[in-house]
Amino acid sequence: MKKYVIIGNGAAAVGGIEGIRSVDKDSPITVVSKEPCHVYARPLISYLLEGKTDLKRMLYRPEDFYDKNGVTVLYGKSAEKIDPASKKVILDSGEELSYDSLLCATGSTPFVPPTEGLESVPKTHSFMTLADAQALEADLSPETNVFIIGAGLIGLKCAEGILERVKSVTVCDLAPRVLSSILDDDCAGYIQRKLEEKGVKFLLGDTVKRFDGTTAYMQSGAEVRFDVLVTAVGVRANISLVKDAGGECTRGIVTDEKMSTTLNDIYAAGDCAESFDITSEQRKVMAIMPLAYMQGHCAGVNMAGGEEKIDNALPMNSIGFFGLHCMSAGTYSGECYEERGEDFIKRLYTDGGFLKGFILIGKCDRAGIYTAMIRNKTPLKEVDFETLKKDPALAPFGSAYRKSKLGEAV
Ligand SMILES: Cc1cc2nc3c(=O)[nH]c(=O)nc-3n(C[C@H](O)[C@H](O)[C@H](O)COP(=O)(O)OP(=O)(O)OC[C@H]3O[C@@H](n4cnc5c(N)ncnc54)[C@H](O)[C@@H]3O)c2cc1C
């Protein structure tokens, strides 16, 4: 019997548990969970505030998930240190957990930029956890003016979640466009206009110079008066446990194709880990939920002695704002094929004879076919791309190709 320890209790940890159990049905698994609750789907916290879901439906796995998988969860406990020499994890309570194989699935922490006068703001929130969403909710009323710093995914999901419940929502960002790490200029402008039509106000290319209580003085000279502040500027990967134990880290914990860190018997997965993006050919933290699960699963299988690797990761996003759906994947370089209409945009980016990335807004049907083409590095000359770019269907692939390469999208 092996002893498995997983630090963290999000999508990557669930992947880890299911990966281990696909190989090893019996050995004990212990999960150290800083958050005091059952695993939930983090992206749903905005839908909770919007009233579109509830705590029960937010669960990422059923209530009996841990019992059924023979997992002991130490709720509300935090891992403070990993000692790779003695193969122990030391908790904040002083307890020590021995491991044979360890998965670090610690996710990330919101980054709050130091700003003059921030301490004078009476009500400030982050928007990362269920507890954050519940604390924010307690400060909202129909009379509340909310100021969100950060027009990235988290800031905009927060804006969507609370817009109908408050008097006003203003979002600022240093970048000149919304969703700057996900979309190109044109598509970002399209999403921004849709959000403005719903009532969200934006101050882009601008940032807070200083706060004085409930007033933000902006670099541009503008002043924003608000009741509640939400900081959603960005997140930092929680790397310190592995870094302090001697493991190689850059922005995230460095991992190989098996999600192994540079330390023996220690793996990392999810938002805390850095891995290879096949589209930009760079190592990066790709903080997206499906990848967190896949990386966790891969780590789990390898921890238990099986064989799995991830050598086709790419950044992908599937998001919606007020019913407008948007999917994106890969990088936006090379030649761009575009279709657009009143309520949709399609942009496909090709480079060197391969599909490298896409952005679909409004019409996202069968996007999985494009994702599979990027993932599988399908040479465009082997398919009827003229047809495919207009209509992502399977016919333009030969039948042998469909079977061998597009299994996941068929
Ligand atoms: C508002 C919002 C909307 C999002 N929307 C999308 C979306 O539409 N699509 C998408 O793909 N992704 C989305 N994401 C990102 C997605 O939620 C993350 O990529 C995913 O949750 C990462 O999973 P993880 O398991 O790596 O980390 P997490 O889910 O962050 O889990 C890590 C866990 O580890 C715990 N932990 C940290 N340190 C310790 C320690 N020392 N000891 C014990 N426990 C510890 C943390 O408390 C946390 O519970 C969104 C995120 C947010 C906040």
The ligand as an ORCA input file, in Angstrom:
! r2SCAN-3c Opt
* xyz 0 1
  C     -14.647     33.801    -10.860
  C     -13.862     32.777    -11.633
  C     -14.328     32.378    -12.879
  C     -13.611     31.434    -13.598
  N     -14.114     31.039    -14.795
  C     -13.481     30.086    -15.500
  C     -14.020     29.595    -16.733
  O     -15.056     30.082    -17.217
  N     -13.362     28.602    -17.393
  C     -12.210     28.053    -16.890
  O     -11.652     27.144    -17.500
  N     -11.674     28.481    -15.722
  C     -12.276     29.482    -15.020
  N     -11.740     29.914    -13.836
  C     -10.445     29.348    -13.408
  C     -10.647     27.997    -12.737
  O     -11.532     28.149    -11.669
  C      -9.292     27.467    -12.274
  O      -8.467     27.294    -13.408
  C      -9.415     26.130    -11.540
  O     -10.291     26.253    -10.456
  C      -8.040     25.679    -11.054
  O      -8.168     24.529    -10.287
  P      -7.006     24.123     -9.258
  O      -7.452     22.863     -8.635
  O      -5.689     24.197     -9.905
  O      -6.995     25.305     -8.186
  P      -8.130     25.795     -7.173
  O      -9.496     25.490     -7.672
  O      -7.802     27.225     -6.882
  O      -7.868     24.908     -5.893
  C      -6.725     25.041     -5.108
  C      -7.099     24.778     -3.676
  O      -5.916     24.617     -2.912
  C      -6.096     25.227     -1.656
  N      -4.786     25.500     -1.067
  C      -3.866     26.412     -1.461
  N      -2.756     26.345     -0.683
  C      -3.003     25.367      0.230
  C      -2.251     24.850      1.315
  N      -1.032     25.298      1.601
  N      -2.803     23.863      2.075
  C      -4.031     23.401      1.776
  N      -4.796     23.855      0.754
  C      -4.277     24.830     -0.014
  C      -6.873     26.489     -1.995
  O      -7.511     27.008     -0.846
  C      -7.870     25.940     -3.019
  O      -9.017     25.443     -2.404
  C     -12.427     30.868    -13.078
  C     -11.955     31.269    -11.818
  C     -12.667     32.214    -11.107
  C     -12.162     32.642     -9.738
*
